[in-house]
Amino acid sequence: MRVFVTGATGFVGSAIVQDLLAAGHRVLGLVRSDDKAKALAATGAEVHRGDVEDLDSLREGAGKADGVIHTAFIHDFARFKEVCEIDRRAIAALGAALEGSARPLIVTSGTGLLGGKGKGKVTEDDLHSAGADAIPRVATEEAAAELAERGVRVASMRLPPSVHGDGDHGFVPILIDLAREKGVSAYIGEGDNVWPAVHRLDAANLYRRALETGATMPRYHAVADEGVPFREIATVIGKRLNLPVVSKTPEEAAAHFAWFAHFAAMSNLASSEKTRRLTGWQPTRPGLIADLDRPIYFQK
């Protein structure tokens, strides 16, 4: 297959490109700059210039492909609702190029949209209960649902709060930076709220499997660790930085974690049982705690 990948040089996207090429597929990758174009070309992938706000470039790239994997996203929490609406428009453009065909489109969402489910696990069958006005990131799955109603073969790949591995610049590095800044590694209350997690290379393998099988599920869960207690994450960070590991009350959490307090308090036990059963996916890389407990995560 010739696969159009947006975010092709990103943390997850670059792993997907690597996995697709190793499996014998051809990759057309979306890039914005000369440096990124050079890096992508060095992998053996084809370069397609554009970005997620250039809808013509998205339609053109998708039109040249047998399938599309969309991982590009503008990670700007200062204008979060705006960038989520940019993602909605990007997905609509990609889908428009695939409409009337059986070519699959996989977009990127998150298990965190579902929050917690009492003491049970959220599954691929669970739907978000709030609209994009309340939770802006819901725009991604709303856009996918609109395409599905028009007959586009589209699926949402839900990533967990921690997608980890070498080069991680997501939530765990934010916690490491906070610990350095504050002089303590903190959790909230008992720290028994849990994050699901997956290694970036395992996630990449699932994207490929989903694409090769035609995106036959509406939602996939790229979940290896179903729920890692937040206290365990804080403990490893404290050990590696030689800092105290402390509990913060919910009232203290806002001052300590600032804008990240919502994520530090999130509990999101998640299952990937259906995804594994229907795709044959079996994560093989280290879990979050083993991966985090290495010097590379703490190099400045």
BAFI-3210 file (N, C-alpha, C; in Angstrom, 3 decimals, decimal comma, padded with zeros to 6 digits):
// residues 300
n [1|2|3|4|5|6|7|8|9|10|11|12|13|14|15|16|17|18|19|20|21|22|23|24|25|26|27|28|29|30|31|32|33|34|35|36|37|38|39|40|41|42|43|44|45|46|47|48|49|50|51|52|53|54|55|56|57|58|59|60|61|62|63|64|65|66|67|68|69|70|71|72|73|74|75|76|77|78|79|80|81|82|83|84|85|86|87|88|89|90|91|92|93|94|95|96|97|98|99|100|101|102|103|104|105|106|107|108|109|110|111|112|113|114|115|116|117|118|119|120|121|122|123|124|125|126|127|128|129|130|131|132|133|134|135|136|137|138|139|140|141|142|143|144|145|146|147|148|149|150|151|152|153|154|155|156|157|158|159|160|161|162|163|164|165|166|167|168|169|170|171|172|173|174|175|176|177|178|179|180|181|182|183|184|185|186|187|188|189|190|191|192|193|194|195|196|197|198|199|200|201|202|203|204|205|206|207|208|209|210|211|212|213|214|215|216|217|218|219|220|221|222|223|224|225|226|227|228|229|230|231|232|233|234|235|236|237|238|239|240|241|242|243|244|245|246|247|248|249|250|251|252|253|254|255|256|257|258|259|260|261|262|263|264|265|266|267|268|269|270|271|272|273|274|275|276|277|278|279|280|281|282|283|284|285|286|287|288|289|290|291|292|293|294|295|296|297|298|299|300]
n.u [000,837|000,334|000,809|-000,472|000,830|000,220|001,927|004,368|007,014|006,842|006,664|005,053|004,230|006,634|007,476|005,437|005,877|008,344|007,560|005,695|007,299|009,135|007,462|007,051|005,454|004,773|005,456|004,022|004,776|003,581|005,060|006,336|008,639|011,958|014,009|012,604|011,656|014,020|014,844|012,760|012,919|015,322|014,642|013,576|011,037|008,512|008,186|005,739|004,791|003,297|000,709|-001,413|-003,258|-003,384|-005,583|-005,890|-003,454|-003,711|-005,926|-004,832|-002,630|-003,959|-005,460|-003,611|-003,071|-003,394|-004,373|-004,801|-003,118|-003,589|-001,826|-000,921|-000,999|-001,609|000,062|-000,823|-001,695|-002,531|-004,284|-006,289|-008,943|-009,183|-007,159|-008,135|-010,405|-009,170|-008,111|-010,492|-011,327|-009,205|-009,481|-011,944|-011,213|-009,338|-011,021|-012,818|-011,329|-011,224|-013,754|-016,336|-014,748|-013,063|-010,907|-008,985|-009,081|-007,346|-007,646|-006,378|-007,064|-007,936|-007,839|-008,322|-010,452|-012,649|-012,494|-012,917|-014,601|-016,371|-015,249|-014,620|-013,260|-012,674|-013,758|-013,392|-015,942|-017,133|-018,452|-017,751|-019,301|-019,732|-019,900|-017,909|-017,813|-017,589|-015,480|-012,916|-011,256|-012,860|-013,715|-012,281|-013,239|-015,884|-015,684|-014,766|-016,995|-018,883|-017,798|-017,981|-020,726|-021,080|-020,111|-017,374|-014,539|-013,517|-011,607|-011,012|-008,043|-007,385|-005,162|-003,347|-002,905|-000,121|002,186|005,019|008,675|011,947|012,786|010,434|008,182|005,983|003,432|004,804|007,521|006,768|005,974|008,444|009,920|008,399|008,890|011,629|011,547|009,965|011,174|010,227|008,703|005,459|002,209|-001,389|-003,473|-003,945|-002,664|-003,611|-005,003|-005,136|-003,153|-003,456|-001,093|001,296|003,971|005,670|006,491|005,006|002,475|002,692|002,830|000,235|-001,294|-000,508|-001,497|-004,239|-004,702|-004,006|-005,978|-008,146|-009,392|-011,602|-012,837|-014,646|-013,353|-010,184|-008,133|-005,065|-003,610|-001,358|-000,302|-002,872|-003,556|-001,585|-000,667|-000,617|000,994|003,124|004,437|005,269|006,969|009,126|010,163|010,937|012,907|014,851|015,592|016,491|014,805|012,346|009,327|006,063|002,720|000,026|-002,724|-006,003|-006,561|-004,028|-002,932|-003,552|-001,883|000,615|000,727|-000,352|-001,655|-001,591|-002,875|-005,389|-004,781|-002,990|-004,672|-006,338|-008,044|-008,027|-008,615|-008,212|-009,188|-007,864|-008,823|-010,705|-009,586|-007,143|-008,075|-009,358|-007,435|-005,090|-003,022|-000,257|001,356|004,860|006,932|008,754|006,876|005,371|006,547|008,959|010,188|010,377|012,121|014,874|018,067|017,903|015,506|015,941|017,916|019,172]
n.v [-001,200|002,291|004,730|007,593|009,656|011,859|014,182|012,928|013,064|013,237|012,257|009,918|009,554|009,230|006,745|005,176|005,499|004,196|001,576|000,948|001,078|-000,978|-003,114|-003,278|-001,429|001,587|004,984|008,169|011,130|013,840|016,984|020,074|021,668|022,350|021,011|018,910|017,628|016,693|014,896|013,034|012,046|010,712|008,361|006,820|007,319|009,065|012,575|014,970|018,193|020,493|021,311|020,879|022,894|023,575|022,766|021,972|020,722|018,500|017,153|016,590|014,905|012,718|011,903|010,675|008,268|004,853|004,516|006,317|007,669|009,651|011,599|014,090|016,987|020,103|020,947|022,934|024,163|026,613|027,593|025,659|024,817|026,007|024,690|022,122|022,381|022,947|020,435|019,048|020,141|019,342|016,544|016,310|017,212|015,254|013,034|013,752|013,363|010,650|009,740|007,694|005,586|002,539|003,044|003,204|005,391|006,437|008,140|010,126|009,866|009,911|007,902|009,299|011,003|009,715|009,706|008,378|005,308|004,712|002,119|000,489|-000,543|001,593|001,006|000,072|000,300|002,306|005,597|009,111|011,367|014,040|017,084|018,902|021,500|021,278|019,452|019,996|018,257|016,248|016,854|015,514|012,815|013,345|014,399|012,133|010,452|011,814|011,494|008,716|008,396|009,229|007,182|006,812|004,842|004,927|005,182|005,667|005,967|005,496|006,863|006,379|008,434|008,426|007,982|006,413|006,222|006,459|009,806|010,884|013,536|014,188|013,861|012,659|013,701|016,355|016,102|015,416|017,754|019,500|018,422|018,935|021,726|022,335|020,974|018,701|015,500|014,948|013,612|013,304|013,219|009,892|008,986|006,972|007,112|006,193|005,882|004,723|003,310|003,180|001,913|003,771|002,361|000,025|001,163|002,182|-000,186|-001,116|000,837|000,227|-002,421|-001,949|-000,395|-002,175|-004,073|-002,721|-000,792|-001,744|-001,618|000,833|002,209|001,973|000,809|001,711|000,418|-000,717|-000,966|-001,153|000,433|002,469|003,254|006,633|007,409|005,602|006,445|009,005|008,193|006,882|009,057|010,737|009,107|008,916|011,584|012,136|013,323|014,314|012,413|013,319|013,754|015,712|017,670|017,922|020,653|021,812|020,889|022,421|024,658|023,440|021,806|023,468|024,253|021,610|020,144|018,922|016,698|015,356|014,469|012,774|009,699|006,811|004,061|001,644|-000,596|-002,802|-005,072|-005,872|-004,727|-006,143|-008,750|-008,648|-007,738|-009,091|-007,878|-007,606|-006,109|-005,696|-004,243|-002,532|-001,793|001,227|001,985|000,497|001,515|004,232|004,205|004,704|006,139|007,801|009,205|011,258|012,897|016,093]
n.w [000,000|-000,597|001,684|003,138|005,535|008,068|010,211|010,042|010,906|013,583|017,109|017,460|014,809|013,336|014,211|013,188|010,431|010,228|010,936|008,914|006,576|007,124|006,906|004,236|002,949|001,060|001,826|001,997|003,301|005,267|005,638|007,053|006,842|005,484|006,882|008,124|005,881|004,755|006,764|006,698|004,069|004,244|005,475|003,537|002,789|000,842|000,283|001,135|000,898|003,174|005,600|008,531|008,401|005,801|003,750|001,113|000,590|002,216|001,092|-001,409|-000,762|000,454|-001,702|-003,308|-002,147|-000,870|001,582|004,702|007,488|010,187|012,252|012,902|014,937|016,469|019,207|021,339|024,174|024,999|023,172|022,915|022,207|019,704|018,182|018,236|016,685|014,297|013,825|013,406|010,944|009,343|009,344|008,064|005,525|004,712|004,695|002,693|000,384|000,292|000,138|-001,230|-001,845|-000,801|000,683|003,643|006,548|009,338|012,285|015,037|018,419|021,927|024,918|027,188|026,760|027,693|030,382|033,660|034,549|036,811|038,758|036,761|033,544|030,762|027,442|023,932|022,966|024,373|024,366|024,229|026,481|026,456|024,523|022,053|022,969|025,713|026,074|024,207|022,632|021,764|019,283|017,317|017,246|016,734|014,152|012,814|013,109|011,577|009,022|008,792|008,608|006,043|004,623|004,549|005,230|008,213|011,219|014,711|016,475|019,678|021,815|024,882|027,922|028,415|026,001|025,548|025,441|023,842|023,213|024,055|024,553|025,957|028,435|030,664|030,610|031,177|033,841|034,958|034,507|036,096|038,635|038,913|038,895|041,164|043,227|044,429|043,830|042,993|043,853|043,856|046,671|047,613|045,421|043,829|041,494|038,043|035,054|031,753|029,384|026,647|024,675|022,173|019,871|019,964|019,703|017,101|015,632|015,964|014,631|011,999|011,726|012,014|009,757|007,669|007,914|007,080|008,679|010,244|012,709|014,566|016,591|018,084|020,772|021,785|024,013|026,325|029,058|031,309|033,474|035,246|038,477|039,504|041,588|041,441|039,153|039,988|042,026|040,746|039,331|041,458|042,638|040,585|040,295|042,750|044,661|047,143|047,440|047,420|048,752|047,568|048,533|047,009|046,936|047,137|044,826|042,565|042,734|042,665|040,298|038,391|035,200|034,537|036,446|036,105|034,484|036,124|038,088|036,774|036,296|034,475|033,752|031,314|028,721|026,208|025,161|023,164|020,880|020,730|020,368|017,864|016,103|016,573|017,832|019,980|022,486|022,882|023,904|026,602|029,623|031,036|033,581|033,697|031,415|031,975|034,134|033,472|032,606|030,300|030,237|031,963|031,184|030,563]
ca.u [000,000|000,952|000,114|-000,233|000,948|000,425|002,759|005,263|008,286|006,544|007,040|004,318|004,218|007,902|007,480|004,522|006,590|009,338|006,874|005,120|008,372|009,683|006,495|007,009|004,564|005,346|004,939|004,035|004,669|003,337|006,043|006,178|009,888|013,046|014,707|011,776|011,622|015,290|014,839|011,820|013,461|016,411|014,079|013,095|009,666|008,312|007,867|004,622|004,859|002,025|000,463|-002,806|-004,133|-003,417|-006,517|-005,619|-002,336|-004,227|-006,732|-003,940|-001,888|-004,876|-005,880|-002,542|-002,752|-004,312|-004,877|-004,285|-002,974|-003,518|-001,316|-000,513|-001,853|-000,904|000,029|-000,780|-002,773|-002,987|-005,418|-006,633|-010,186|-008,907|-006,402|-009,015|-011,251|-008,281|-008,064|-011,778|-011,330|-008,223|-010,079|-012,970|-010,537|-008,801|-012,140|-013,406|-010,523|-011,403|-015,182|-016,692|-013,800|-012,899|-009,598|-009,178|-008,525|-007,228|-007,355|-005,810|-007,852|-007,330|-008,701|-008,621|-011,747|-013,695|-012,307|-013,025|-015,891|-016,473|-014,044|-014,458|-012,382|-013,283|-013,498|-013,561|-017,363|-017,593|-018,438|-017,678|-020,643|-019,792|-019,568|-016,648|-017,830|-017,127|-014,172|-012,591|-010,606|-013,914|-013,902|-011,682|-014,149|-017,080|-015,371|-014,716|-018,363|-019,539|-017,305|-018,539|-022,109|-021,025|-019,596|-015,912|-014,041|-012,711|-011,492|-010,264|-007,046|-007,308|-003,898|-003,454|-002,223|001,324|002,825|006,380|009,786|013,011|012,314|009,151|008,056|004,595|003,041|005,804|008,546|006,207|006,072|009,860|010,278|007,738|009,607|012,874|011,227|009,373|012,022|009,577|007,879|004,190|000,971|-002,543|-004,141|-003,237|-001,950|-004,068|-005,576|-004,290|-003,001|-003,019|000,134|001,765|005,240|005,419|006,686|003,823|001,372|002,909|002,469|-001,225|-001,771|-000,333|-002,442|-005,575|-004,766|-003,959|-007,249|-009,190|-010,060|-012,920|-013,421|-014,764|-012,414|-009,151|-007,433|-003,637|-003,343|-000,553|-000,585|-004,264|-003,661|-000,415|-000,942|000,147|001,999|004,304|005,151|005,928|008,039|010,296|010,728|011,639|014,125|015,839|016,051|016,903|013,923|011,266|008,057|005,099|001,313|-000,599|-004,182|-006,598|-006,445|-002,628|-002,543|-003,667|-000,686|001,806|000,701|-000,869|-002,590|-001,512|-003,550|-006,461|-004,199|-002,389|-005,755|-007,147|-007,978|-008,531|-008,391|-008,675|-008,987|-007,655|-009,132|-011,357|-008,572|-006,196|-008,761|-009,731|-006,274|-003,930|-001,961|000,291|002,491|006,067|007,943|008,647|005,789|005,727|007,455|010,282|010,753|010,689|013,197|016,143|018,715|017,621|014,366|016,325|018,991|018,746]
ca.v [000,000|003,614|005,280|009,002|009,817|013,217|014,107|011,819|013,165|013,405|011,194|008,711|009,419|008,695|005,310|004,564|005,458|003,123|000,287|000,728|000,787|-002,290|-004,126|-003,288|-000,411|002,875|006,056|009,566|011,795|015,281|017,757|021,516|022,416|021,707|020,079|017,723|016,950|015,981|013,776|012,019|011,442|009,812|007,074|006,105|007,731|010,191|013,815|015,779|019,435|021,061|021,215|020,535|024,021|023,664|021,689|021,484|019,773|017,268|016,455|016,099|013,758|011,593|011,449|009,878|007,142|003,725|004,633|007,499|007,687|011,068|011,786|015,485|017,784|021,274|020,798|024,275|024,181|027,990|027,783|024,258|024,650|026,395|023,663|020,959|022,662|022,771|018,997|018,663|020,517|018,500|015,216|016,451|017,319|013,935|012,158|014,144|012,766|009,191|009,427|006,935|004,485|001,698|003,336|003,501|006,561|006,282|009,408|009,930|010,380|009,531|007,260|010,281|011,622|008,969|009,838|007,110|004,639|004,094|001,318|-000,368|-000,102|002,107|000,098|000,590|000,535|003,483|006,872|010,292|011,827|015,501|017,605|019,626|022,730|020,940|018,790|020,320|017,183|015,396|017,236|014,492|011,685|013,854|014,484|010,762|009,947|012,462|010,830|007,358|008,505|009,437|005,971|006,725|003,806|005,717|004,651|006,482|005,282|006,171|006,714|006,668|009,668|008,291|007,221|006,594|005,722|007,430|010,998|011,304|014,936|014,295|014,147|012,261|014,749|017,521|015,799|015,476|019,174|020,065|017,967|019,709|023,115|022,463|020,337|017,473|014,768|014,934|013,002|013,902|012,296|008,611|008,707|005,707|007,296|005,431|006,226|003,706|003,709|002,305|002,296|004,341|001,358|-000,833|001,930|002,232|-001,491|-001,219|001,652|-000,526|-003,537|-001,409|000,031|-003,344|-004,792|-001,886|000,037|-002,369|-001,206|002,298|002,749|001,071|001,257|001,388|000,367|-001,848|-000,910|-000,710|001,511|002,598|004,235|007,866|007,410|004,860|007,330|010,030|007,558|006,695|010,384|011,159|008,302|009,261|012,960|012,244|014,317|013,739|012,090|013,837|013,843|017,026|017,645|018,506|022,110|022,147|020,415|023,484|025,489|022,659|021,319|024,526|023,795|020,152|019,507|018,053|015,452|014,670|013,871|011,907|008,241|006,422|002,632|001,394|-001,932|-002,985|-006,488|-006,046|-004,399|-007,268|-009,940|-008,501|-007,402|-009,921|-007,019|-007,958|-005,236|-006,435|-003,320|-002,336|-000,986|002,604|002,121|-000,009|002,421|005,492|004,025|004,645|007,444|008,644|010,072|012,314|013,682|017,450]
ca.w [000,000|-000,469|002,850|003,443|006,982|008,563|011,413|009,707|011,625|014,997|018,042|017,082|013,357|012,820|014,504|012,222|009,153|010,353|010,939|007,587|005,624|007,439|006,462|002,782|002,395|000,661|002,681|001,586|004,591|005,285|006,412|006,899|006,705|004,749|007,769|008,291|004,588|004,621|007,704|006,221|002,854|004,639|005,899|002,361|002,513|-000,056|000,989|000,651|001,658|003,581|007,039|008,829|008,069|004,337|003,441|-000,242|000,654|002,819|000,083|-002,461|-000,244|000,624|-003,021|-003,916|-001,263|-000,698|002,943|005,382|008,944|010,588|013,614|013,109|015,822|016,999|020,665|021,924|025,154|025,191|022,255|022,734|021,439|018,318|017,460|018,080|015,531|013,137|013,589|012,823|009,529|008,652|009,161|007,030|004,230|004,381|004,381|001,408|-000,680|000,317|000,021|-002,416|-002,021|000,392|001,265|005,074|007,224|010,788|012,944|016,366|019,527|023,210|025,921|028,218|026,491|028,392|031,825|034,366|034,438|038,129|038,973|035,606|032,468|029,544|026,329|022,580|022,710|025,116|023,656|025,073|026,840|026,333|023,215|021,920|023,759|027,061|025,940|022,816|021,867|021,227|017,877|016,457|017,075|016,072|012,725|012,295|013,044|010,432|007,814|008,752|008,134|004,596|004,003|004,582|006,140|009,139|012,577|015,672|017,293|020,963|022,519|026,309|028,340|028,232|024,929|026,046|024,646|023,610|022,526|024,635|024,963|026,374|029,811|031,659|030,705|031,874|035,267|035,334|034,566|037,269|039,826|038,978|039,224|042,502|044,229|044,911|042,876|043,721|043,385|044,535|047,586|047,745|044,172|043,266|040,153|037,115|033,643|030,808|028,698|025,567|024,051|020,836|018,825|019,999|019,124|015,657|015,083|015,936|013,519|010,746|011,704|011,778|008,365|006,795|008,004|006,520|009,691|010,376|013,988|014,611|017,581|018,592|021,970|021,791|025,452|026,793|030,503|031,460|034,458|036,108|039,528|039,363|042,662|040,971|038,222|040,810|042,810|039,870|039,056|042,666|042,805|039,561|040,506|044,154|045,263|047,954|046,783|048,392|048,403|047,607|048,611|045,802|046,990|046,867|043,496|041,570|042,802|042,301|038,916|037,515|034,164|034,398|037,581|035,600|033,999|037,268|038,866|035,917|036,429|033,154|033,536|029,950|028,176|024,768|024,911|021,861|019,864|020,620|019,848|016,469|015,261|016,887|018,381|021,292|022,809|023,286|024,432|028,055|030,166|031,365|034,721|033,296|030,414|032,649|035,095|032,731|032,603|029,146|030,522|032,912|030,609|030,169]
c.u [000,870|000,142|000,521|-000,265|001,142|001,173|003,858|006,617|008,073|006,906|006,351|004,394|005,498|008,025|006,556|005,191|007,590|008,673|006,290|006,197|008,959|008,761|006,305|006,051|005,371|004,682|005,104|003,774|004,499|004,378|005,898|007,463|010,927|013,766|013,919|011,684|012,890|015,326|013,914|012,360|014,563|015,905|013,665|011,653|009,646|007,846|006,695|004,585|003,454|001,900|-001,028|-003,775|-004,205|-004,287|-006,322|-004,491|-002,786|-005,044|-005,856|-003,183|-002,764|-005,305|-004,864|-002,309|-003,820|-004,923|-004,189|-004,226|-002,710|-003,076|-000,956|-001,519|-001,009|-001,017|000,240|-001,958|-003,293|-004,158|-005,999|-007,907|-009,955|-008,193|-007,214|-009,958|-010,440|-008,197|-009,361|-011,793|-010,344|-008,801|-011,148|-012,339|-009,972|-009,928|-012,771|-012,655|-010,724|-012,851|-015,481|-015,746|-013,793|-011,577|-009,757|-008,482|-008,510|-006,827|-006,950|-006,617|-007,181|-008,326|-009,118|-009,936|-012,851|-013,607|-012,304|-014,433|-016,149|-015,172|-013,809|-013,542|-013,194|-012,851|-013,695|-015,018|-017,898|-017,452|-018,340|-019,087|-020,818|-019,423|-018,280|-016,638|-017,304|-015,731|-013,726|-012,028|-011,611|-014,142|-013,364|-012,654|-015,477|-016,860|-015,341|-016,123|-019,114|-019,088|-017,896|-019,972|-022,165|-020,391|-018,090|-015,507|-013,034|-012,723|-010,695|-009,310|-006,909|-005,984|-004,105|-002,716|-000,707|001,631|004,310|007,411|010,820|012,483|010,979|009,194|006,626|004,433|004,111|006,958|008,041|006,298|007,515|010,306|009,647|008,467|010,917|012,597|010,780|010,221|011,409|008,862|006,560|003,133|-000,157|-003,223|-003,317|-002,438|-002,393|-004,892|-004,610|-004,302|-002,750|-001,806|000,451|003,110|004,960|005,572|005,555|002,621|001,490|002,497|000,956|-001,816|-001,663|-001,329|-003,862|-005,741|-004,852|-005,264|-008,436|-009,966|-011,483|-013,585|-013,578|-013,771|-011,463|-008,552|-005,991|-003,155|-002,552|-000,716|-002,000|-004,410|-002,478|-000,736|-000,032|001,253|003,269|005,122|005,936|007,105|009,291|010,961|011,508|012,940|015,208|016,411|016,562|016,132|012,873|010,028|006,949|003,678|000,846|-002,110|-004,746|-006,485|-005,019|-002,221|-002,573|-002,422|000,547|001,827|000,249|-001,834|-002,629|-002,286|-004,657|-005,910|-003,572|-003,439|-006,550|-006,944|-008,716|-008,197|-009,012|-008,293|-008,669|-008,003|-009,742|-010,378|-007,626|-006,856|-009,001|-008,560|-005,088|-002,777|-001,556|001,486|003,671|007,119|007,776|007,426|006,301|006,747|008,853|010,954|011,191|011,906|014,534|016,743|018,264|016,449|014,769|017,544|018,462|019,234]
c.v [001,248|004,366|006,733|009,156|011,288|013,132|013,075|011,887|013,359|012,177|009,874|008,493|008,838|007,203|004,566|004,448|004,310|001,752|-000,036|000,352|-000,606|-003,410|-004,125|-002,296|000,799|003,967|007,396|010,371|013,300|015,969|019,236|022,228|021,628|020,676|018,782|016,927|016,122|014,749|012,667|011,304|010,437|008,450|006,215|006,429|008,874|011,399|014,520|017,040|019,968|021,022|021,038|021,694|024,274|022,514|021,137|020,460|018,450|016,468|015,854|014,862|012,535|011,029|010,571|008,543|006,060|003,712|005,795|007,259|009,131|011,169|013,230|016,202|018,936|021,242|022,157|024,402|025,602|028,322|026,417|024,072|024,975|025,277|022,379|021,154|022,607|021,287|018,510|018,945|019,666|017,112|015,257|016,504|015,972|012,998|012,473|013,510|011,260|008,779|008,720|005,799|003,647|001,964|003,793|004,781|006,278|007,633|009,130|010,648|009,929|008,843|008,253|011,017|010,992|009,119|008,479|006,557|003,918|003,385|000,367|000,241|000,504|001,215|000,801|000,917|001,777|004,743|008,015|010,819|013,329|015,918|018,401|020,947|022,475|020,331|018,977|019,165|016,187|015,687|016,182|013,355|012,127|013,933|013,100|010,197|010,542|011,824|009,433|007,376|008,712|008,249|005,858|005,662|004,454|005,073|005,630|005,596|006,072|005,846|007,021|007,952|009,608|007,384|007,445|005,955|006,813|008,598|011,508|012,786|015,206|014,533|013,784|013,258|016,036|017,309|015,871|016,931|019,854|019,679|018,734|021,141|023,267|021,840|019,123|016,824|014,469|014,085|013,589|012,857|011,050|008,260|007,422|005,883|006,717|006,024|004,961|004,220|002,727|002,821|002,755|003,312|000,345|-000,120|001,967|000,923|-001,653|-000,349|000,870|-001,669|-003,051|-000,999|-001,174|-004,133|-003,907|-001,049|-000,458|-002,103|000,314|002,950|001,639|001,670|000,775|001,391|-000,890|-001,988|-000,373|000,432|001,510|003,626|005,461|007,948|006,684|005,691|008,384|009,448|007,348|008,032|010,893|010,415|008,744|010,670|013,182|013,357|013,631|013,470|012,410|013,797|015,289|016,840|018,200|020,034|022,560|021,824|021,525|024,363|024,726|022,336|022,374|023,927|022,283|019,425|018,553|016,698|014,649|013,963|012,837|010,434|007,650|004,960|002,235|000,003|-001,864|-004,419|-006,701|-005,764|-005,566|-008,474|-009,833|-008,169|-008,338|-009,144|-007,490|-007,059|-006,046|-005,547|-003,139|-001,509|000,368|002,696|001,643|000,947|003,736|005,372|003,785|006,043|008,373|009,593|011,297|013,085|015,046|017,761]
c.w [000,000|000,587|003,052|004,958|007,298|009,900|011,251|010,408|013,124|015,815|017,703|015,578|012,792|013,094|013,550|010,855|009,154|010,250|009,559|006,571|005,850|006,964|004,947|002,150|001,913|001,480|001,993|002,846|004,465|006,168|006,085|006,499|005,915|005,612|007,935|006,995|004,388|005,513|007,229|004,992|003,184|005,087|004,713|002,019|001,501|000,752|000,309|001,503|001,943|005,089|007,269|008,575|006,568|003,833|002,031|-000,229|001,257|001,804|-001,012|-001,988|-000,094|-000,721|-003,714|-003,201|-001,291|000,697|003,624|006,883|009,359|012,044|013,915|014,013|016,354|018,517|021,333|022,881|025,415|024,271|021,873|021,903|019,965|017,564|017,307|016,902|014,233|012,792|012,950|011,313|008,727|008,367|008,079|005,642|003,790|003,955|003,035|000,244|-000,774|000,083|-001,297|-002,724|-000,756|001,082|002,715|005,532|008,718|011,372|014,390|017,430|020,825|024,127|026,992|028,000|027,325|029,895|032,496|034,230|035,748|038,427|037,811|034,561|031,343|028,387|024,993|022,271|023,415|024,262|024,653|025,313|026,689|024,920|023,229|022,673|025,169|027,042|024,491|021,992|021,294|019,742|016,928|016,192|016,473|014,557|012,090|012,133|011,848|009,122|007,677|008,230|006,619|003,872|003,953|005,585|007,092|010,516|013,420|016,448|018,592|021,644|024,002|026,682|028,202|027,057|025,134|025,120|024,451|022,774|023,013|024,992|025,410|027,856|030,838|031,721|031,356|033,381|035,761|035,471|035,783|038,553|039,991|039,445|040,678|043,600|044,888|043,739|043,566|043,035|044,229|045,415|047,812|046,491|043,510|041,997|039,127|035,711|032,847|030,043|027,581|025,085|022,623|019,721|018,796|019,394|017,605|014,994|014,983|014,833|012,206|010,643|011,402|010,316|007,427|006,805|007,621|007,500|009,931|011,728|013,990|015,554|018,035|019,856|021,926|023,239|025,772|028,304|030,678|032,455|035,410|037,191|039,412|040,416|042,225|039,987|039,004|041,580|041,971|039,586|040,271|042,872|041,840|039,756|041,926|044,866|046,143|047,092|047,781|047,838|048,515|047,747|047,304|045,773|046,666|045,435|042,458|041,553|042,321|040,807|037,913|036,488|034,023|035,500|037,138|035,188|035,138|038,104|038,081|036,247|035,250|032,855|032,199|029,471|026,683|024,359|023,529|020,730|019,657|019,960|018,339|015,544|015,466|017,478|019,769|021,579|023,335|023,935|025,940|028,440|030,616|032,490|034,370|032,316|031,053|033,544|034,391|032,664|031,481|029,392|031,357|032,450|030,192|028,773]
res [m|r|v|f|v|t|g|a|t|g|f|v|g|s|a|i|v|q|d|l|l|a|a|g|h|r|v|l|g|l|v|r|s|d|d|k|a|k|a|l|a|a|t|g|a|e|v|h|r|g|d|v|e|d|l|d|s|l|r|e|g|a|g|k|a|d|g|v|i|h|t|a|f|i|h|d|f|a|r|f|k|e|v|c|e|i|d|r|r|a|i|a|a|l|g|a|a|l|e|g|s|a|r|p|l|i|v|t|s|g|t|g|l|l|g|g|k|g|k|g|k|v|t|e|d|d|l|h|s|a|g|a|d|a|i|p|r|v|a|t|e|e|a|a|a|e|l|a|e|r|g|v|r|v|a|s|m|r|l|p|p|s|v|h|g|d|g|d|h|g|f|v|p|i|l|i|d|l|a|r|e|k|g|v|s|a|y|i|g|e|g|d|n|v|w|p|a|v|h|r|l|d|a|a|n|l|y|r|r|a|l|e|t|g|a|t|m|p|r|y|h|a|v|a|d|e|g|v|p|f|r|e|i|a|t|v|i|g|k|r|l|n|l|p|v|v|s|k|t|p|e|e|a|a|a|h|f|a|w|f|a|h|f|a|a|m|s|n|l|a|s|s|e|k|t|r|r|l|t|g|w|q|p|t|r|p|g|l|i|a|d|l|d|r|p|i|y|f|q|k]
***
